[in-house]
Amino acid sequence: MRVASEKLFVTQPTISDQIKLLEEHFDCQLFERRNRSLYLTKEGMMALEYAEKIFELTKEANSRIKNKLALPKKTIDIGITHYMGQYFLYDKILPILNQNEFIVKIKEGNRHLLLAELEEENIDMVFSNSKDSLASNMIAYRLGSNKTYVVAHKKFRKLKKTFPESLIEIPYFGYTDETTLKFEIELFFSQLGISPRLVGEADDADLLEVITKNGLAFTIVPEVTKNRFLMNKDVMVLGEIKE
């Protein structure tokens, strides 16, 4: 009873009174006490089963009515988790834009919030770099893998021959603690036993591009971002982080 009261933010007597009212309403015992604990009776189990169905139907009704799901849907709502812009191949969704009967809406947000919106059917799909913590009614598909590359100004071309050990010879501009990529990079450095000189951190791809093309430091970016950087002839790939 104590645990239940803490979860519901009410007092134990309040819960006891509610249980008593329910039992009076159904004219039967819903709980029985054994070893200082409460256990559902057969009638209690039946009441719980119906209660869960009621809550689920209420949730579904709210979602459908609020979002007017009974009406023909005129938008395709897509969620993309933070930092996925550096990974995501947007050409995968270009065919959707050819569907003249739909308006495509793309929003960026925190993964857990986007998944909550997906479960509530407020959005249609979420693009993420992980399939962890999915609800039972969600299905995940792998669209592909994305390699990671070390890119730098062409003045550092000589370091390509001794990559990746040569990375300690030039400054490194990395990511903040907010990105999964930072953890993977630190693991890569740790496995090699190297510690490049860190000169700054950011998560904005545009800033990383400026740093790279001006030869201020090397950066480590996903394949999509790397292809964009290489449009500048002063930028080159030193090597791939295969791990």
Secondary structure, 3 states (H helix, E strand, C coil): CHHHHHHHCCCHHHHHHHHHHHHHHHCCCCEEEECCEEEECHHHHHHHHHHHHHHHHHHHHHHHHHCCCCCCCCEEEEEEECCHHHCCCHHHCHHHHHCCCCEEEEEEECHHHHHHHHHCCCCCEEECCCCCCCCCCCCCCCCCCCCEEEEEEHHHHHHHCCCCHHHHHCCEEECCCCCHHHHHHHHHHHHHCCCCCEEEECCCHHHHHHHHHCCCCEEEEEHHHHHHHCCCCCEEEEEECCC
